[in-house]
Amino acid sequence: MKSIKLKPIPQFKSEKEERIFWQTHSSTEYIAYQKPSHMRFPNLKLTSEPITIRIPKGLLDRIKIKAHRLDVPYQSYIKQILASAM
């Protein structure tokens, strides 16, 4: 089997910088997919808490339409709106 020379994964200053990097580079140059490894994350905890709020149907429909145009799940879009209001 031919040995593949992989490039080192750079250190990123932010998640945004990493996201941009992976959108413009092929992961096959950095990760050996021929040797997958199993990973366990036993201590993961939810970082959010579910809540229930009542929103008028018309408002929710408009939120869903706007979220769809932005290609974002509507609940994520609601979180973005709430975070920007703080």
C-alpha positions as a printed NumPy array, in Angstrom:
array([[  0.   ,   0.   ,   0.   ],
       [  1.332,   3.445,  -0.922],
       [  2.226,   5.758,   1.967],
       [  0.483,   9.125,   1.775],
       [  2.284,  12.245,   2.995],
       [ -0.231,  14.271,   4.979],
       [ -0.008,  17.989,   5.627],
       [ -0.153,  19.139,   9.254],
       [ -3.475,  20.702,  10.288],
       [ -2.837,  24.369,  11.093],
       [ -3.688,  26.006,  14.411],
       [ -6.726,  28.267,  14.127],
       [ -7.399,  31.462,  16.056],
       [-11.162,  31.048,  15.888],
       [-13.911,  28.689,  14.817],
       [-14.718,  31.074,  11.957],
       [-11.13 ,  30.874,  10.679],
       [-11.254,  27.061,  10.848],
       [-14.61 ,  26.962,   9.045],
       [-13.241,  29.125,   6.204],
       [-10.131,  26.947,   5.977],
       [-12.086,  23.691,   5.609],
       [-14.438,  25.261,   3.049],
       [-11.444,  26.055,   0.846],
       [ -9.231,  22.991,   1.435],
       [ -9.699,  19.259,   0.944],
       [ -9.54 ,  17.279,   4.183],
       [ -8.039,  14.339,   2.287],
       [ -4.702,  16.208,   2.269],
       [ -4.738,  16.423,   6.082],
       [ -6.548,  13.325,   7.394],
       [ -5.815,   9.656,   6.678],
       [ -9.258,   8.208,   6.096],
       [ -7.782,   4.77 ,   5.413],
       [ -7.187,   4.327,   9.173],
       [-10.317,   5.547,  10.925],
       [-10.298,   5.566,  14.707],
       [-13.189,   5.254,  17.108],
       [-13.682,   8.106,  19.529],
       [-15.816,   8.329,  22.641],
       [-16.995,  11.469,  24.343],
       [-18.536,  10.189,  27.582],
       [-18.662,  13.532,  29.4  ],
       [-20.553,  15.547,  26.832],
       [-23.4  ,  17.524,  28.301],
       [-26.1  ,  19.572,  26.647],
       [-25.073,  23.198,  26.485],
       [-28.581,  24.457,  25.957],
       [-31.848,  24.103,  27.784],
       [-35.108,  23.417,  25.97 ],
       [-37.895,  25.938,  26.566],
       [-41.452,  26.372,  25.352],
       [-42.78 ,  29.71 ,  24.15 ],
       [-45.995,  30.584,  22.401],
       [-45.545,  32.508,  19.147],
       [-48.37 ,  33.558,  16.859],
       [-48.528,  31.22 ,  13.843],
       [-48.134,  34.076,  11.355],
       [-44.957,  35.29 ,  13.076],
       [-43.535,  31.776,  13.21 ],
       [-44.311,  31.289,   9.506],
       [-42.45 ,  34.52 ,   8.669],
       [-39.493,  33.424,  10.816],
       [-39.371,  30.06 ,   9.038],
       [-39.483,  31.734,   5.609],
       [-36.66 ,  34.127,   6.524],
       [-34.587,  31.274,   8.014],
       [-35.123,  29.218,   4.862],
       [-33.89 ,  32.123,   2.71 ],
       [-30.772,  32.316,   4.901],
       [-30.366,  28.511,   4.705],
       [-30.443,  28.265,   8.511],
       [-32.682,  26.063,  10.673],
       [-35.455,  28.259,  12.047],
       [-34.654,  27.496,  15.685],
       [-31.036,  28.523,  15.095],
       [-32.283,  31.691,  13.43 ],
       [-34.437,  32.484,  16.492],
       [-31.35 ,  31.974,  18.719],
       [-29.353,  34.37 ,  16.508],
       [-32.081,  37.003,  16.805],
       [-32.219,  36.622,  20.584],
       [-28.427,  36.755,  20.935],
       [-28.185,  39.919,  18.836],
       [-30.841,  41.583,  21.007],
       [-28.715,  41.175,  24.161]])
